[in-house]
């Protein structure tokens, strides 16, 4: 196989930038709505609902197409606004960007032909999220407040150590660049959700996506290692500090999306090979459920998208395998969760895989 590493890197940078386009819409949109809601009614995140409803709320949030809801739920969990059961429910019910494949967000997808499959796996995801979310809340899983408080204390202790250059880059150059490029990509990103594009600027969009990913990676590492205090500096008291928080989250998500896509695509496309992957997808249904769950577990949305496309193009692909992959996937929301609280991020992934196998084999038994 003739493998061009440079083209491979460019493709993953562009794919990450394309994801950043609509991830930015979700994060910035939610940040602005939260800001104005706070101005009128107090903190919106305080209104997530009574704890007894968190698994239900989390499950329905996760069912929203795309990864925006899991990113928001990870933020709610970080700020102790939703229970572990609510968090787990959202990650169980999400399909990530795989939902757009089934709903026609790619040339391979047929909306009318896959609505039934989408409805079925969404139903299984919501019910499983609610059931297992309540189970984990009942047995007492909760936020690790010690880790969060230590992180906050560390940030406060480092407040006086920020570099003037990193401060300038984060609050001026990087901040404005990410905002402008996100706005430029927004119209095309919205159209891409349904398979459309702006043909006249496709080449420009390609390079802007690459530059956006690179800028986000630089922003993330500069902010993390040289200027760790923007979470303390910005208190959502004005629109700029609100947007700075949003851009910081975007940079973190896009950085981890790139890493996740790079690793997942390298394993699937280079180490395994597309033909071998398709061959694995046509094995026995029982083994296929396990394989699909493991592929769906891949951080980010790449694994779920692969399984969704396999369901579309491979004859007799069982819906039960698609269900297992959808429950195992955490979407892009897993990246900020791992960054903020690695232990709970790993627990969500581990529990998600176990639940995916349970529900996947149960649905296979039911004939799906």
One Martini backbone bead per residue (centre of mass of N, CA, C, O) as a GRO file, in nm:
protein
  368
    1UNK     BB    1   0.095   0.037   0.023
    2UNK     BB    2   0.050   0.381  -0.052
    3UNK     BB    3   0.177   0.594   0.200
    4UNK     BB    4   0.081   0.931   0.280
    5UNK     BB    5   0.153   1.114   0.547
    6UNK     BB    6   0.089   1.407   0.471
    7UNK     BB    7  -0.202   1.355   0.369
    8UNK     BB    8  -0.302   1.228   0.629
    9UNK     BB    9  -0.266   1.477   0.807
   10UNK     BB   10  -0.438   1.673   0.640
   11UNK     BB   11  -0.703   1.513   0.657
   12UNK     BB   12  -0.723   1.531   0.973
   13UNK     BB   13  -0.716   1.836   0.995
   14UNK     BB   14  -0.968   1.887   0.820
   15UNK     BB   15  -1.169   1.711   0.980
   16UNK     BB   16  -1.136   1.867   1.246
   17UNK     BB   17  -1.225   2.142   1.129
   18UNK     BB   18  -1.508   2.053   1.044
   19UNK     BB   19  -1.598   1.981   1.329
   20UNK     BB   20  -1.540   2.263   1.450
   21UNK     BB   21  -1.764   2.417   1.310
   22UNK     BB   22  -2.012   2.272   1.477
   23UNK     BB   23  -1.892   2.281   1.761
   24UNK     BB   24  -1.887   2.589   1.779
   25UNK     BB   25  -2.187   2.632   1.764
   26UNK     BB   26  -2.254   2.486   2.027
   27UNK     BB   27  -2.066   2.631   2.230
   28UNK     BB   28  -2.128   2.928   2.167
   29UNK     BB   29  -2.433   2.913   2.184
   30UNK     BB   30  -2.449   2.817   2.479
   31UNK     BB   31  -2.286   3.050   2.603
   32UNK     BB   32  -2.478   3.278   2.520
   33UNK     BB   33  -2.736   3.171   2.645
   34UNK     BB   34  -2.620   3.156   2.933
   35UNK     BB   35  -2.552   3.453   2.967
   36UNK     BB   36  -2.844   3.574   2.925
   37UNK     BB   37  -2.980   3.397   3.137
   38UNK     BB   38  -2.812   3.505   3.375
   39UNK     BB   39  -2.897   3.804   3.351
   40UNK     BB   40  -3.209   3.725   3.409
   41UNK     BB   41  -3.202   3.414   3.585
   42UNK     BB   42  -2.935   3.325   3.613
   43UNK     BB   43  -2.795   3.027   3.618
   44UNK     BB   44  -2.862   2.786   3.392
   45UNK     BB   45  -2.714   2.540   3.534
   46UNK     BB   46  -2.920   2.551   3.783
   47UNK     BB   47  -3.168   2.448   3.567
   48UNK     BB   48  -3.145   2.127   3.508
   49UNK     BB   49  -3.267   2.005   3.766
   50UNK     BB   50  -3.350   1.760   3.945
   51UNK     BB   51  -3.170   1.488   4.038
   52UNK     BB   52  -3.401   1.275   3.974
   53UNK     BB   53  -3.376   1.374   3.643
   54UNK     BB   54  -3.090   1.338   3.518
   55UNK     BB   55  -3.107   1.077   3.344
   56UNK     BB   56  -3.326   1.190   3.157
   57UNK     BB   57  -3.187   1.447   3.065
   58UNK     BB   58  -2.924   1.314   2.963
   59UNK     BB   59  -3.052   1.123   2.754
   60UNK     BB   60  -3.186   1.351   2.576
   61UNK     BB   61  -2.931   1.507   2.520
   62UNK     BB   62  -2.770   1.274   2.378
   63UNK     BB   63  -2.992   1.241   2.137
   64UNK     BB   64  -2.872   1.469   2.011
   65UNK     BB   65  -2.738   1.547   1.738
   66UNK     BB   66  -2.423   1.494   1.793
   67UNK     BB   67  -2.174   1.641   2.038
   68UNK     BB   68  -2.273   1.893   2.200
   69UNK     BB   69  -2.424   1.760   2.445
   70UNK     BB   70  -2.175   1.612   2.572
   71UNK     BB   71  -2.009   1.865   2.617
   72UNK     BB   72  -2.214   2.001   2.802
   73UNK     BB   73  -2.233   1.770   3.011
   74UNK     BB   74  -1.935   1.779   3.093
   75UNK     BB   75  -1.960   2.068   3.204
   76UNK     BB   76  -2.176   2.011   3.416
   77UNK     BB   77  -2.007   1.802   3.571
   78UNK     BB   78  -1.767   1.984   3.639
   79UNK     BB   79  -1.993   2.191   3.790
   80UNK     BB   80  -2.202   2.013   3.953
   81UNK     BB   81  -2.502   1.986   3.770
   82UNK     BB   82  -2.458   1.669   3.737
   83UNK     BB   83  -2.478   1.350   3.751
   84UNK     BB   84  -2.339   1.055   3.678
   85UNK     BB   85  -2.599   0.937   3.557
   86UNK     BB   86  -2.644   1.171   3.357
   87UNK     BB   87  -2.378   1.143   3.210
   88UNK     BB   88  -2.404   0.846   3.123
   89UNK     BB   89  -2.669   0.878   2.966
   90UNK     BB   90  -2.557   1.066   2.745
   91UNK     BB   91  -2.331   0.863   2.645
   92UNK     BB   92  -2.527   0.633   2.570
   93UNK     BB   93  -2.733   0.800   2.367
   94UNK     BB   94  -2.518   0.875   2.183
   95UNK     BB   95  -2.396   0.913   1.825
   96UNK     BB   96  -2.291   1.153   1.732
   97UNK     BB   97  -2.195   1.186   1.401
   98UNK     BB   98  -2.349   0.922   1.316
   99UNK     BB   99  -2.631   1.052   1.286
  100UNK     BB  100  -2.570   1.201   1.011
  101UNK     BB  101  -2.536   0.950   0.842
  102UNK     BB  102  -2.830   0.838   0.889
  103UNK     BB  103  -2.962   1.136   0.801
  104UNK     BB  104  -2.771   1.238   0.542
  105UNK     BB  105  -2.453   1.357   0.593
  106UNK     BB  106  -2.398   1.183   0.327
  107UNK     BB  107  -2.361   1.016   0.029
  108UNK     BB  108  -2.427   0.724   0.157
  109UNK     BB  109  -2.695   0.831   0.261
  110UNK     BB  110  -3.043   0.736   0.336
  111UNK     BB  111  -3.288   0.874   0.492
  112UNK     BB  112  -3.537   0.685   0.446
  113UNK     BB  113  -3.364   0.409   0.496
  114UNK     BB  114  -3.256   0.516   0.813
  115UNK     BB  115  -3.478   0.606   1.014
  116UNK     BB  116  -3.544   0.340   1.151
  117UNK     BB  117  -3.263   0.287   1.271
  118UNK     BB  118  -3.244   0.553   1.426
  119UNK     BB  119  -3.494   0.507   1.605
  120UNK     BB  120  -3.402   0.245   1.740
  121UNK     BB  121  -3.125   0.338   1.864
  122UNK     BB  122  -3.246   0.575   2.020
  123UNK     BB  123  -3.435   0.414   2.197
  124UNK     BB  124  -3.220   0.233   2.330
  125UNK     BB  125  -3.048   0.469   2.440
  126UNK     BB  126  -3.254   0.610   2.623
  127UNK     BB  127  -3.337   0.370   2.797
  128UNK     BB  128  -3.052   0.291   2.890
  129UNK     BB  129  -2.976   0.562   3.017
  130UNK     BB  130  -3.197   0.567   3.231
  131UNK     BB  131  -3.151   0.295   3.372
  132UNK     BB  132  -2.834   0.324   3.430
  133UNK     BB  133  -2.841   0.600   3.558
  134UNK     BB  134  -3.010   0.520   3.806
  135UNK     BB  135  -2.831   0.290   3.904
  136UNK     BB  136  -2.576   0.472   3.966
  137UNK     BB  137  -2.720   0.668   4.159
  138UNK     BB  138  -2.816   0.458   4.367
  139UNK     BB  139  -2.513   0.339   4.428
  140UNK     BB  140  -2.325   0.630   4.442
  141UNK     BB  141  -2.227   0.789   4.210
  142UNK     BB  142  -1.986   1.064   4.203
  143UNK     BB  143  -1.823   1.340   4.228
  144UNK     BB  144  -1.476   1.436   4.227
  145UNK     BB  145  -1.406   1.697   4.427
  146UNK     BB  146  -1.101   1.681   4.482
  147UNK     BB  147  -0.996   1.718   4.194
  148UNK     BB  148  -1.136   1.984   4.129
  149UNK     BB  149  -1.022   2.154   4.365
  150UNK     BB  150  -0.723   2.115   4.288
  151UNK     BB  151  -0.735   2.245   4.013
  152UNK     BB  152  -0.830   2.521   4.114
  153UNK     BB  153  -0.594   2.574   4.303
  154UNK     BB  154  -0.373   2.559   4.091
  155UNK     BB  155  -0.473   2.796   3.923
  156UNK     BB  156  -0.453   3.008   4.151
  157UNK     BB  157  -0.146   2.968   4.209
  158UNK     BB  158  -0.078   3.050   3.888
  159UNK     BB  159  -0.179   3.341   3.830
  160UNK     BB  160   0.112   3.503   3.853
  161UNK     BB  161   0.263   3.313   3.601
  162UNK     BB  162   0.201   3.455   3.352
  163UNK     BB  163   0.250   3.512   3.025
  164UNK     BB  164   0.245   3.771   2.813
  165UNK     BB  165   0.243   3.617   2.546
  166UNK     BB  166   0.022   3.406   2.610
  167UNK     BB  167  -0.191   3.616   2.677
  168UNK     BB  168  -0.196   3.747   2.399
  169UNK     BB  169  -0.262   3.497   2.234
  170UNK     BB  170  -0.521   3.399   2.377
  171UNK     BB  171  -0.682   3.692   2.388
  172UNK     BB  172  -0.615   3.760   2.078
  173UNK     BB  173  -0.514   3.584   1.841
  174UNK     BB  174  -0.651   3.309   1.900
  175UNK     BB  175  -0.934   3.406   1.965
  176UNK     BB  176  -0.996   3.558   1.693
  177UNK     BB  177  -0.926   3.334   1.493
  178UNK     BB  178  -1.133   3.122   1.587
  179UNK     BB  179  -1.383   3.291   1.551
  180UNK     BB  180  -1.352   3.361   1.248
  181UNK     BB  181  -1.328   3.066   1.139
  182UNK     BB  182  -1.596   2.966   1.255
  183UNK     BB  183  -1.776   3.164   1.098
  184UNK     BB  184  -1.686   3.073   0.817
  185UNK     BB  185  -1.772   2.757   0.862
  186UNK     BB  186  -2.071   2.749   0.950
  187UNK     BB  187  -2.242   2.730   0.687
  188UNK     BB  188  -2.103   2.467   0.580
  189UNK     BB  189  -2.160   2.293   0.832
  190UNK     BB  190  -2.467   2.298   0.814
  191UNK     BB  191  -2.485   2.179   0.525
  192UNK     BB  192  -2.322   1.908   0.587
  193UNK     BB  193  -2.544   1.765   0.759
  194UNK     BB  194  -2.699   1.729   0.448
  195UNK     BB  195  -2.462   1.711   0.213
  196UNK     BB  196  -2.361   1.993   0.176
  197UNK     BB  197  -2.217   2.283  -0.009
  198UNK     BB  198  -1.966   2.533  -0.100
  199UNK     BB  199  -1.817   2.521  -0.396
  200UNK     BB  200  -1.670   2.807  -0.436
  201UNK     BB  201  -1.505   2.741  -0.130
  202UNK     BB  202  -1.365   2.460  -0.089
  203UNK     BB  203  -1.061   2.522  -0.085
  204UNK     BB  204  -1.071   2.731   0.145
  205UNK     BB  205  -1.205   2.547   0.354
  206UNK     BB  206  -0.981   2.341   0.372
  207UNK     BB  207  -0.757   2.543   0.483
  208UNK     BB  208  -0.914   2.658   0.723
  209UNK     BB  209  -0.945   2.389   0.871
  210UNK     BB  210  -0.644   2.342   0.912
  211UNK     BB  211  -0.578   2.611   1.059
  212UNK     BB  212  -0.776   2.572   1.292
  213UNK     BB  213  -0.649   2.321   1.412
  214UNK     BB  214  -0.368   2.438   1.463
  215UNK     BB  215  -0.461   2.673   1.641
  216UNK     BB  216  -0.595   2.499   1.862
  217UNK     BB  217  -0.342   2.345   1.946
  218UNK     BB  218  -0.175   2.589   2.029
  219UNK     BB  219  -0.376   2.709   2.227
  220UNK     BB  220  -0.395   2.471   2.420
  221UNK     BB  221  -0.087   2.456   2.502
  222UNK     BB  222  -0.048   2.746   2.589
  223UNK     BB  223  -0.278   2.746   2.802
  224UNK     BB  224  -0.181   2.495   2.970
  225UNK     BB  225   0.152   2.563   3.008
  226UNK     BB  226   0.155   2.909   3.020
  227UNK     BB  227  -0.183   2.981   3.066
  228UNK     BB  228  -0.384   2.852   3.327
  229UNK     BB  229  -0.604   3.116   3.404
  230UNK     BB  230  -0.878   3.159   3.240
  231UNK     BB  231  -1.082   3.027   3.436
  232UNK     BB  232  -1.028   3.263   3.645
  233UNK     BB  233  -1.050   3.525   3.482
  234UNK     BB  234  -1.312   3.400   3.366
  235UNK     BB  235  -1.668   3.472   3.485
  236UNK     BB  236  -1.907   3.545   3.288
  237UNK     BB  237  -1.953   3.879   3.307
  238UNK     BB  238  -1.898   3.881   2.998
  239UNK     BB  239  -1.884   3.821   2.663
  240UNK     BB  240  -1.578   3.773   2.638
  241UNK     BB  241  -1.538   3.566   2.868
  242UNK     BB  242  -1.739   3.368   2.748
  243UNK     BB  243  -1.587   3.327   2.475
  244UNK     BB  244  -1.320   3.233   2.601
  245UNK     BB  245  -1.430   2.977   2.716
  246UNK     BB  246  -1.529   2.862   2.448
  247UNK     BB  247  -1.254   2.860   2.299
  248UNK     BB  248  -1.111   2.677   2.499
  249UNK     BB  249  -1.299   2.435   2.444
  250UNK     BB  250  -1.253   2.413   2.142
  251UNK     BB  251  -0.947   2.362   2.150
  252UNK     BB  252  -0.961   2.104   2.316
  253UNK     BB  253  -1.148   1.937   2.137
  254UNK     BB  254  -0.987   1.955   1.867
  255UNK     BB  255  -0.729   1.828   1.969
  256UNK     BB  256  -0.862   1.550   2.049
  257UNK     BB  257  -0.987   1.491   1.778
  258UNK     BB  258  -0.726   1.467   1.621
  259UNK     BB  259  -0.602   1.242   1.785
  260UNK     BB  260  -0.836   1.041   1.749
  261UNK     BB  261  -0.839   1.036   1.437
  262UNK     BB  262  -0.550   0.955   1.387
  263UNK     BB  263  -0.558   0.685   1.536
  264UNK     BB  264  -0.811   0.556   1.411
  265UNK     BB  265  -0.725   0.582   1.107
  266UNK     BB  266  -0.459   0.427   1.132
  267UNK     BB  267  -0.576   0.160   1.224
  268UNK     BB  268  -0.799   0.117   1.003
  269UNK     BB  269  -0.637   0.209   0.729
  270UNK     BB  270  -0.339   0.087   0.790
  271UNK     BB  271  -0.317  -0.163   0.984
  272UNK     BB  272  -0.582  -0.308   0.877
  273UNK     BB  273  -0.780  -0.213   0.663
  274UNK     BB  274  -1.058  -0.185   0.474
  275UNK     BB  275  -1.102  -0.483   0.389
  276UNK     BB  276  -1.074  -0.609   0.671
  277UNK     BB  277  -1.296  -0.446   0.800
  278UNK     BB  278  -1.526  -0.552   0.617
  279UNK     BB  279  -1.480  -0.847   0.694
  280UNK     BB  280  -1.548  -0.816   0.994
  281UNK     BB  281  -1.847  -0.709   0.931
  282UNK     BB  282  -1.920  -1.025   0.805
  283UNK     BB  283  -1.949  -1.176   1.041
  284UNK     BB  284  -2.080  -1.285   1.298
  285UNK     BB  285  -2.314  -1.143   1.498
  286UNK     BB  286  -2.175  -1.187   1.773
  287UNK     BB  287  -1.898  -1.069   1.686
  288UNK     BB  288  -2.004  -0.799   1.568
  289UNK     BB  289  -2.096  -0.671   1.831
  290UNK     BB  290  -1.814  -0.658   1.956
  291UNK     BB  291  -1.668  -0.500   1.733
  292UNK     BB  292  -1.857  -0.252   1.728
  293UNK     BB  293  -1.809  -0.171   2.024
  294UNK     BB  294  -1.500  -0.128   1.998
  295UNK     BB  295  -1.515   0.083   1.774
  296UNK     BB  296  -1.708   0.282   1.927
  297UNK     BB  297  -1.497   0.335   2.167
  298UNK     BB  298  -1.356   0.521   2.009
  299UNK     BB  299  -1.242   0.813   2.029
  300UNK     BB  300  -1.493   0.980   1.924
  301UNK     BB  301  -1.654   0.943   1.586
  302UNK     BB  302  -1.511   0.743   1.391
  303UNK     BB  303  -1.625   0.465   1.476
  304UNK     BB  304  -1.931   0.525   1.436
  305UNK     BB  305  -1.914   0.606   1.142
  306UNK     BB  306  -1.808   0.335   1.038
  307UNK     BB  307  -2.052   0.165   1.129
  308UNK     BB  308  -2.271   0.326   0.981
  309UNK     BB  309  -2.157   0.277   0.697
  310UNK     BB  310  -2.163  -0.030   0.715
  311UNK     BB  311  -2.471  -0.051   0.744
  312UNK     BB  312  -2.529   0.076   0.460
  313UNK     BB  313  -2.320  -0.110   0.265
  314UNK     BB  314  -2.381  -0.376   0.426
  315UNK     BB  315  -2.531  -0.654   0.402
  316UNK     BB  316  -2.699  -0.765   0.684
  317UNK     BB  317  -2.656  -0.560   0.896
  318UNK     BB  318  -2.696  -0.548   1.224
  319UNK     BB  319  -2.854  -0.347   1.449
  320UNK     BB  320  -2.720  -0.450   1.708
  321UNK     BB  321  -2.437  -0.343   1.633
  322UNK     BB  322  -2.523  -0.046   1.618
  323UNK     BB  323  -2.617  -0.027   1.909
  324UNK     BB  324  -2.346  -0.095   2.043
  325UNK     BB  325  -2.189   0.142   1.919
  326UNK     BB  326  -2.373   0.377   2.024
  327UNK     BB  327  -2.323   0.316   2.331
  328UNK     BB  328  -2.005   0.317   2.332
  329UNK     BB  329  -2.010   0.589   2.237
  330UNK     BB  330  -1.897   0.943   2.321
  331UNK     BB  331  -1.773   1.119   2.145
  332UNK     BB  332  -1.634   1.439   2.196
  333UNK     BB  333  -1.701   1.455   2.509
  334UNK     BB  334  -1.457   1.279   2.617
  335UNK     BB  335  -1.223   1.485   2.608
  336UNK     BB  336  -1.301   1.693   2.833
  337UNK     BB  337  -1.341   1.475   3.047
  338UNK     BB  338  -1.049   1.366   3.051
  339UNK     BB  339  -0.911   1.641   3.107
  340UNK     BB  340  -1.068   1.696   3.387
  341UNK     BB  341  -1.146   1.362   3.444
  342UNK     BB  342  -1.008   1.071   3.393
  343UNK     BB  343  -1.154   0.868   3.570
  344UNK     BB  344  -1.449   0.925   3.472
  345UNK     BB  345  -1.390   0.883   3.172
  346UNK     BB  346  -1.308   0.582   3.198
  347UNK     BB  347  -1.570   0.487   3.332
  348UNK     BB  348  -1.761   0.561   3.103
  349UNK     BB  349  -1.627   0.377   2.892
  350UNK     BB  350  -1.646   0.108   3.042
  351UNK     BB  351  -1.952   0.106   3.097
  352UNK     BB  352  -2.037   0.146   2.803
  353UNK     BB  353  -1.930  -0.126   2.698
  354UNK     BB  354  -2.092  -0.315   2.879
  355UNK     BB  355  -2.372  -0.203   2.799
  356UNK     BB  356  -2.343  -0.255   2.496
  357UNK     BB  357  -2.334  -0.565   2.520
  358UNK     BB  358  -2.597  -0.611   2.663
  359UNK     BB  359  -2.786  -0.462   2.458
  360UNK     BB  360  -2.687  -0.593   2.197
  361UNK     BB  361  -2.760  -0.893   2.274
  362UNK     BB  362  -3.056  -0.836   2.341
  363UNK     BB  363  -3.136  -0.731   2.056
  364UNK     BB  364  -3.054  -0.992   1.911
  365UNK     BB  365  -3.257  -1.172   2.063
  366UNK     BB  366  -3.505  -0.993   1.945
  367UNK     BB  367  -3.408  -0.952   1.617
  368UNK     BB  368  -3.201  -0.696   1.531
   0.00000   0.00000   0.00000
